[in-house]
Amino acid sequence: MIYLLLSILASTLIFVIFTLFGKYKINTLQAIVINYFTAFITGIVSSTETLSVNEVINKDWFYGALFLGFLFITIFNVMALTAQRNGLSVASVASKMSVVIPILFGLYAYNESLSILKTIGILLALFAVYLTSVKAKTGKVSLKNLWLPILLFFGSGTIDTSIKYIETTYVSENGIPIFSATIFAIAGIIGIVIISAEAIKGKLKLDLRSVFGGIILGIVNYYSIYMLLKALQVDSFESSNIFTINNVAIVMLSTLIGLAFFKEKLSIKNWSGIAIAILSIVLVTLA
């Protein structure tokens, strides 16, 4: 149970860190790049397997890791912008609702059944993303920022689906730490390319705070995944229960932190969206 609690706290802390980046004007891109190299180093240190660069490149999963590396840095930036512009609750709900995408993929690729509960849960998830995106002051959806939670929703779902497919098809049990570390490294390299382009244009201003923030984010990012995997290894808990508790707790804790520490204001529609989000997660996961 302690692993699940630590996973919930770490995952929620990622949203909090992104919000703090925006509040204190920390360069998010620089911090995210540092984050991935930190997560890469953490993964390598935690791994019992050692491979050369050539061995990694020749792995069957390498091209999948390239694709995921691109998605990781892209969606992490989207997550940061969503938390900063739309709020913690919107970012957490949009990312957690993406669980419906790997479920839909499972229906097609693995011939899984589509029950009434799953169908209702998927539809409720989409509706919840809309409701939580309605601003409290105007009562309307900001079309300018609506693309952020939508992109976060589909991007996070694509990442989860791709990881599940690649790990199931190409990655051995002992190769998971190296596979994960490779994804982090590729995401970091892509970030370096982007930052180098800014430097060439003369737009780069190195922010030492982003280095410190990126190191903290990288450690939290790695252990949010590590602790969840450890929780899933506990035989006394079914994985469906673990995912339900994990996702619902992250949404609720993010919302409470947003209200208590960042003075976020939620309308009745926002609260309704969060409630529907929790219901949809339960229905989809337990269906």
Secondary structure as GFF3:
##gff-version 3
##sequence-region A 1 287
A	DSSP	alpha_helix	2	23	.	.	.	ID=ss1
A	DSSP	alpha_helix	28	46	.	.	.	ID=ss2
A	DSSP	alpha_helix	53	57	.	.	.	ID=ss3
A	DSSP	alpha_helix	62	85	.	.	.	ID=ss4
A	DSSP	alpha_helix	88	96	.	.	.	ID=ss5
A	DSSP	three_ten_helix	97	99	.	.	.	ID=ss6
A	DSSP	alpha_helix	100	109	.	.	.	ID=ss7
A	DSSP	alpha_helix	116	132	.	.	.	ID=ss8
A	DSSP	alpha_helix	143	170	.	.	.	ID=ss9
A	DSSP	three_ten_helix	173	175	.	.	.	ID=ss10
A	DSSP	alpha_helix	176	200	.	.	.	ID=ss11
A	DSSP	alpha_helix	208	232	.	.	.	ID=ss12
A	DSSP	alpha_helix	239	261	.	.	.	ID=ss13
A	DSSP	alpha_helix	268	286	.	.	.	ID=ss14
###
